[in-house]
Amino acid sequence: MEETHDNLTRIRQLEKELAQTIRKSEKKIKQFTTLSDLNALLNSSLDQEEVREMAMEAATKLMNCEVGSLLLLDNDSNELYFEVALGEKGEEVKRIRLNVGEGIGGWVAMHGKPLLIPDVSKDPRHFTKADEKSDFITRDILCVPLKIKDKIIGVLEAVNKLDGEVFDEKDLELFQLLANQVAIAIDNARLYEELQETFLQTAEALTDAIEKRDPYTGGHTKRVVRYSTAIAKYLNIPPSEKECLKISAILHDVGKIGIEDVILRKRSKLNENESNEMKKHPILGHEILEKVTRLRDVIPGMRYHHERLDGKGYPDGIDGSKIPLIAKIIAVADAFDAMTTDRPYRKALDNNNAIKELKRCSGRQFDKEVVNGFFKAYSSGDIFNS
Amino acid sequence: MEETHDNLTRIRQLEKELAQTIRKSEKKIKQFTTLSDLNALLNSSLDQEEVREMAMEAATKLMNCEVGSLLLLDNDSNELYFEVALGEKGEEVKRIRLNVGEGIGGWVAMHGKPLLIPDVSKDPRHFTKADEKSDFITRDILCVPLKIKDKIIGVLEAVNKLDGEVFDEKDLELFQLLANQVAIAIDNARLYEELQETFLQTAEALTDAIEKRDPYTGGHTKRVVRYSTAIAKYLNIPPSEKECLKISAILHDVGKIGIEDVILRKRSKLNENESNEMKKHPILGHEILEKVTRLRDVIPGMRYHHERLDGKGYPDGIDGSKIPLIAKIIAVADAFDAMTTDRPYRKALDNNNAIKELKRCSGRQFDKEVVNGFFKAYSSGDIFNS
């Protein structure tokens, strides 16, 4: 009987152990599947801000904790700055900067090693300022380094495990796997944005140089880009088209490279022949850039920025329904800048008179909605601050 | 006794089951950890070719199979083309194109659903041409779609499970998780390279237009880029510096935008004043681009491409030890093109005489190693084919 009893105990024990093992294994697989999904999500964007937000959400979700936070290293100052998803109070925290070595995050960034702290109140490294500023109480924390090719770029934190649990070593391992992907996704987005910036800056530098051949247009391109961007804020335009508008505005006068010095720099009014030459610049610009495959959507904004709603513009004289929105926006921006800057043969109009002129020509030369967008951007001051 | 016997059987059974469950769970966790490492690796590059190779290696490693292959969709022709890691024979396979719908890969690309085929010889969809061309025998296959935002971009295959095992549904699930990351990594690399291409094409288009102001230099920039690239092949230069050289060569004469038409287009020899104006173009180019942060390493190649080893060049008259290699390369490429093209005031030299001239000036005007690189590139024909 005793032997039977022992056996039964052993059976119950084994059954319990088996059930536990299965449960743990299923939980683990679920966690890993979540990790894989989060990795895919993280890497599916090349927008730095989006990636950062997703990283914090991913930390929260994978670690089943109250909040995830991201501290990135500013290489110039060697400080860590917060990216947190804590709503309004988070904004306060965002302004906090930690020296490398300071606080738990700073320790991890300095040593390149993870920390698992079950009770921060007992850890002298804990930096209390962030909690104070956000009315938040940090109880326990997981903090892992973000590395790209052995270089620390920041740290990722998971704060306050939920459901009465505490972080353990297994959590730390899983969290480090997430952090590896976060680092890569952040780095890819950074590289992409840097290249994008280099492209835009180079285009700006070259068009600026092209513009300088005509001493009377100093800063024209930059202002047209600013005005166009400001107008677009008040029209319903998707982000990709805004990007396209910006490039188109930068390049809108690029065709002037093909206009001779004698015409471009003439200090009196152009005669008919000269004027006709000058009016070729949108076509010349189109010809210059047509080989660039991925500027296909940018070219129409450049080619048609001197077209008019009533079909009396150039170079093609197409009517309003055929002029793309981007070109209509650049047309208004371009006209406002032309009117408000001196020319060799006439003085600049003041802003009020230029605005009257835009109003007068709205619906005939310029698109009404775009002119309205301009007025809104002007009233709000965005025209001069974008 | 019988009860005891039953209990003991049950205990042995439970112990076995527990051991199996633990083993399976450990295996699964190992697989998932491998998946996570592979994901990090895949996303750590923005080079399309590198990502593709890593994708095939990852398929092989994660699925413990003989070979991984990747078929990508060519949107223009709606065909799938192979990327395989099969050594020499693989090159044959690379030339095979499958229509969407054709073969197992084509079926998966058409339906967007995975396939697990334990014995391809019994599946009429199997496309035998690839096996024939590569002397390879496909036994069993896992094939999953690669999708970006619900759009099929290709398929990933794992072929011939090793160690006498066969693929099962669990393998398929895991493989699809890998494929999700492969699709993203390929797409990110594509986006990055497209942007890079747009940047280079735009810079080329603009410098081409700038160059066209001087009718005697048609195609000069393009040739200097080609010659420089060819020379670099024969010098020991890291890839990042080659990239830098290319951009520098594209932009080397950009400063000519600041030179007046009358000087730029003069058909007779320039007088001293004019010549001094003309010699400002490297400085003007530097000024134009100095605001572009990430062209920092590109500018020296442009500024110093008219410097000479003996310090008698312009604009700075620095001596050989201070001239960066990139500038030395552009100098030789530039000189060879200048000598071998007509000018208003002199005829072009033929290639042989231009080469003699390079030889004569080697060590005084031009860097010896660079001139040697040029000769090698010239002899091999790379100069004209790069």
Interface residues (C-beta under 8 A of the other chain):
Chain A: E3 T4 N7 L8 R10 I11 L14 E15 E17 L18 T21 I22 K24 S25 K28 I29 F32 T33 L35 S36 N39 A40 N43 S44 L46 L177 N180 Q181 I184 A185 N188 L191 Y192 E194 L195 Q196 E197 T198 F199 Q201 T202 A203 A205 L206 T207 D208 A209 I210 K212 R213 V254 I257 G258 E260 D261 V262 L284 I288 L289 K291 V292 T293 R294 L295
Chain B: E3 T4 N7 L8 R10 I11 L14 E15 E17 L18 T21 I22 K24 S25 K28 I29 F32 T33 L35 S36 N39 A40 N43 S44 L46 L177 N180 Q181 I184 A185 N188 L191 Y192 E194 L195 Q196 E197 T198 F199 Q201 T202 A203 A205 L206 T207 D208 A209 I210 K212 R213 V254 I257 G258 E260 D261 V262 L284 I288 L289 K291 V292 T293 R294 L295
